[in-house]
Amino acid sequence: MSRIGKLPVAVPQGVTGAIAGNVVSVEGPKGKLSYSVRPGVKVEMAEGNFVVSMTGSDAQSRADYGTTRATINNMVQGVSKGWKRVLELNGVGFAAKLQGKNLVLSVGFSHEVSMELPSEIKANVQKNSIELESANRELVGTFAAKIRQVQPPEPYLGKGIKYAEEKVRRKAGKTGKK
């Protein structure tokens, strides 16, 4: 039985939650999100909290139990505070800019890489940093991973796109023969 799944999800002031069938909806100042609950898991509202419980006893229900609670908690935090991810560009001539709904990266290729921003994500771009903000944690994380995948940091010179909190393990280069 999941230890995380047992905990109720508190709904803060300014956030409204609703359950219609197997769809949980949360709305707050940062946006509106919904989640379809998988079979074998039940979500109820009790005293201003979301309470998740298992209805099935199979392995998939046990797996979905904690995941459902964590997802609902992330939704509540997202519509109240929002989620943010910061990426840094390290390298000579590496830069990023916004052109309309596209994020354009110059990261050492012979061409610029253009990526379309999802409509729910707000991006703030300085020369060597990209800030992504949204109410949807999953969307921010996957889009940040796609940006990082364009030119991941390499261990010898440290060039590439990395998360702001990420530490790149550097390797020693070749040494001369004596």
Contacts in CASP RR format, 6 or more apart in sequence:
PFRMAT RR
TARGET T0000
AUTHOR 0000-0000-0000
METHOD contacts of the structure
MODEL  1
MSRIGKLPVAVPQGVTGAIAGNVVSVEGPKGKLSYSVRPGVKVEMAEGNF
VVSMTGSDAQSRADYGTTRATINNMVQGVSKGWKRVLELNGVGFAAKLQG
KNLVLSVGFSHEVSMELPSEIKANVQKNSIELESANRELVGTFAAKIRQV
QPPEPYLGKGIKYAEEKVRRKAGKTGKK
1 54 0 8 1.000
1 62 0 8 1.000
1 65 0 8 1.000
2 62 0 8 1.000
2 65 0 8 1.000
2 66 0 8 1.000
2 69 0 8 1.000
4 66 0 8 1.000
4 69 0 8 1.000
4 70 0 8 1.000
5 52 0 8 1.000
5 65 0 8 1.000
5 66 0 8 1.000
5 68 0 8 1.000
5 69 0 8 1.000
5 70 0 8 1.000
7 69 0 8 1.000
8 46 0 8 1.000
8 49 0 8 1.000
8 50 0 8 1.000
8 51 0 8 1.000
9 49 0 8 1.000
9 50 0 8 1.000
9 51 0 8 1.000
9 52 0 8 1.000
9 69 0 8 1.000
9 72 0 8 1.000
9 73 0 8 1.000
9 76 0 8 1.000
10 48 0 8 1.000
10 49 0 8 1.000
10 76 0 8 1.000
11 17 0 8 1.000
11 26 0 8 1.000
11 48 0 8 1.000
11 49 0 8 1.000
11 50 0 8 1.000
11 76 0 8 1.000
12 76 0 8 1.000
12 80 0 8 1.000
14 28 0 8 1.000
14 29 0 8 1.000
14 80 0 8 1.000
15 26 0 8 1.000
15 27 0 8 1.000
15 28 0 8 1.000
15 29 0 8 1.000
15 76 0 8 1.000
15 79 0 8 1.000
15 80 0 8 1.000
16 26 0 8 1.000
16 27 0 8 1.000
16 28 0 8 1.000
17 24 0 8 1.000
17 25 0 8 1.000
17 26 0 8 1.000
17 27 0 8 1.000
17 45 0 8 1.000
17 50 0 8 1.000
18 24 0 8 1.000
18 25 0 8 1.000
18 26 0 8 1.000
18 45 0 8 1.000
19 25 0 8 1.000
19 43 0 8 1.000
19 44 0 8 1.000
19 45 0 8 1.000
22 36 0 8 1.000
22 37 0 8 1.000
22 39 0 8 1.000
23 34 0 8 1.000
23 35 0 8 1.000
23 36 0 8 1.000
23 37 0 8 1.000
24 34 0 8 1.000
24 35 0 8 1.000
24 37 0 8 1.000
24 43 0 8 1.000
24 50 0 8 1.000
24 72 0 8 1.000
24 75 0 8 1.000
25 32 0 8 1.000
25 33 0 8 1.000
25 34 0 8 1.000
26 32 0 8 1.000
26 33 0 8 1.000
26 34 0 8 1.000
26 72 0 8 1.000
26 75 0 8 1.000
26 76 0 8 1.000
26 79 0 8 1.000
27 33 0 8 1.000
27 79 0 8 1.000
28 79 0 8 1.000
28 80 0 8 1.000
29 79 0 8 1.000
29 80 0 8 1.000
30 78 0 8 1.000
30 79 0 8 1.000
30 80 0 8 1.000
30 81 0 8 1.000
30 82 0 8 1.000
30 135 0 8 1.000
31 79 0 8 1.000
31 135 0 8 1.000
32 79 0 8 1.000
32 135 0 8 1.000
33 75 0 8 1.000
33 78 0 8 1.000
33 79 0 8 1.000
33 135 0 8 1.000
33 136 0 8 1.000
35 68 0 8 1.000
35 71 0 8 1.000
35 72 0 8 1.000
35 75 0 8 1.000
37 43 0 8 1.000
37 68 0 8 1.000
38 60 0 8 1.000
38 64 0 8 1.000
38 68 0 8 1.000
39 55 0 8 1.000
39 61 0 8 1.000
40 54 0 8 1.000
40 55 0 8 1.000
40 56 0 8 1.000
40 58 0 8 1.000
40 60 0 8 1.000
40 61 0 8 1.000
40 64 0 8 1.000
41 52 0 8 1.000
41 53 0 8 1.000
41 54 0 8 1.000
41 55 0 8 1.000
41 56 0 8 1.000
41 61 0 8 1.000
41 64 0 8 1.000
41 65 0 8 1.000
41 68 0 8 1.000
42 52 0 8 1.000
42 53 0 8 1.000
42 54 0 8 1.000
42 55 0 8 1.000
43 50 0 8 1.000
43 51 0 8 1.000
43 52 0 8 1.000
43 53 0 8 1.000
43 68 0 8 1.000
43 72 0 8 1.000
44 50 0 8 1.000
44 51 0 8 1.000
44 53 0 8 1.000
45 51 0 8 1.000
50 69 0 8 1.000
50 72 0 8 1.000
50 76 0 8 1.000
52 65 0 8 1.000
52 66 0 8 1.000
52 68 0 8 1.000
52 69 0 8 1.000
52 72 0 8 1.000
53 65 0 8 1.000
54 61 0 8 1.000
54 62 0 8 1.000
54 65 0 8 1.000
55 61 0 8 1.000
74 83 0 8 1.000
74 137 0 8 1.000
74 138 0 8 1.000
75 135 0 8 1.000
77 83 0 8 1.000
77 137 0 8 1.000
78 135 0 8 1.000
78 136 0 8 1.000
78 137 0 8 1.000
79 135 0 8 1.000
82 133 0 8 1.000
82 134 0 8 1.000
82 135 0 8 1.000
83 133 0 8 1.000
83 134 0 8 1.000
83 135 0 8 1.000
83 136 0 8 1.000
83 137 0 8 1.000
83 140 0 8 1.000
83 141 0 8 1.000
84 131 0 8 1.000
84 132 0 8 1.000
84 133 0 8 1.000
84 140 0 8 1.000
85 131 0 8 1.000
85 132 0 8 1.000
85 140 0 8 1.000
85 141 0 8 1.000
85 144 0 8 1.000
85 163 0 8 1.000
86 129 0 8 1.000
86 130 0 8 1.000
86 131 0 8 1.000
86 132 0 8 1.000
86 163 0 8 1.000
86 164 0 8 1.000
86 165 0 8 1.000
87 129 0 8 1.000
87 130 0 8 1.000
87 132 0 8 1.000
87 144 0 8 1.000
87 147 0 8 1.000
87 148 0 8 1.000
87 161 0 8 1.000
87 162 0 8 1.000
87 163 0 8 1.000
87 164 0 8 1.000
88 128 0 8 1.000
88 129 0 8 1.000
88 161 0 8 1.000
88 162 0 8 1.000
88 163 0 8 1.000
88 164 0 8 1.000
89 95 0 8 1.000
89 96 0 8 1.000
89 105 0 8 1.000
89 107 0 8 1.000
89 128 0 8 1.000
89 129 0 8 1.000
89 130 0 8 1.000
89 160 0 8 1.000
89 161 0 8 1.000
90 128 0 8 1.000
90 153 0 8 1.000
90 158 0 8 1.000
90 159 0 8 1.000
90 160 0 8 1.000
90 161 0 8 1.000
90 162 0 8 1.000
91 157 0 8 1.000
91 158 0 8 1.000
91 159 0 8 1.000
91 160 0 8 1.000
92 159 0 8 1.000
93 106 0 8 1.000
93 108 0 8 1.000
94 106 0 8 1.000
94 107 0 8 1.000
94 108 0 8 1.000
94 128 0 8 1.000
94 151 0 8 1.000
94 159 0 8 1.000
94 160 0 8 1.000
94 161 0 8 1.000
95 105 0 8 1.000
95 106 0 8 1.000
95 127 0 8 1.000
95 128 0 8 1.000
96 103 0 8 1.000
96 104 0 8 1.000
96 105 0 8 1.000
96 106 0 8 1.000
96 125 0 8 1.000
96 127 0 8 1.000
96 128 0 8 1.000
96 129 0 8 1.000
96 130 0 8 1.000
97 103 0 8 1.000
97 104 0 8 1.000
97 125 0 8 1.000
98 104 0 8 1.000
98 117 0 8 1.000
98 123 0 8 1.000
98 125 0 8 1.000
99 114 0 8 1.000
101 116 0 8 1.000
101 117 0 8 1.000
101 119 0 8 1.000
102 114 0 8 1.000
102 115 0 8 1.000
102 116 0 8 1.000
102 117 0 8 1.000
103 114 0 8 1.000
103 115 0 8 1.000
103 116 0 8 1.000
103 117 0 8 1.000
103 123 0 8 1.000
103 125 0 8 1.000
103 130 0 8 1.000
103 147 0 8 1.000
104 112 0 8 1.000
104 113 0 8 1.000
104 114 0 8 1.000
104 115 0 8 1.000
105 112 0 8 1.000
105 113 0 8 1.000
105 114 0 8 1.000
105 115 0 8 1.000
105 147 0 8 1.000
105 150 0 8 1.000
105 151 0 8 1.000
105 161 0 8 1.000
106 112 0 8 1.000
106 113 0 8 1.000
107 113 0 8 1.000
107 150 0 8 1.000
107 151 0 8 1.000
107 160 0 8 1.000
107 161 0 8 1.000
108 151 0 8 1.000
109 151 0 8 1.000
113 150 0 8 1.000
115 146 0 8 1.000
115 147 0 8 1.000
115 150 0 8 1.000
117 123 0 8 1.000
117 143 0 8 1.000
118 134 0 8 1.000
118 139 0 8 1.000
118 143 0 8 1.000
120 134 0 8 1.000
120 135 0 8 1.000
120 136 0 8 1.000
120 139 0 8 1.000
121 132 0 8 1.000
121 133 0 8 1.000
121 134 0 8 1.000
121 139 0 8 1.000
121 140 0 8 1.000
121 143 0 8 1.000
122 132 0 8 1.000
122 133 0 8 1.000
122 134 0 8 1.000
123 130 0 8 1.000
123 131 0 8 1.000
123 132 0 8 1.000
123 133 0 8 1.000
124 130 0 8 1.000
124 131 0 8 1.000
124 133 0 8 1.000
125 131 0 8 1.000
129 164 0 8 1.000
130 147 0 8 1.000
132 140 0 8 1.000
132 141 0 8 1.000
132 143 0 8 1.000
132 144 0 8 1.000
133 140 0 8 1.000
134 140 0 8 1.000
144 163 0 8 1.000
147 161 0 8 1.000
148 161 0 8 1.000
148 162 0 8 1.000
148 163 0 8 1.000
150 161 0 8 1.000
151 159 0 8 1.000
151 160 0 8 1.000
151 161 0 8 1.000
152 160 0 8 1.000
152 161 0 8 1.000
152 162 0 8 1.000
153 159 0 8 1.000
153 160 0 8 1.000
153 161 0 8 1.000
153 162 0 8 1.000
153 166 0 8 1.000
153 168 0 8 1.000
154 160 0 8 1.000
155 168 0 8 1.000
155 169 0 8 1.000
155 170 0 8 1.000
155 171 0 8 1.000
156 170 0 8 1.000
156 171 0 8 1.000
156 173 0 8 1.000
158 168 0 8 1.000
158 170 0 8 1.000
162 168 0 8 1.000
END
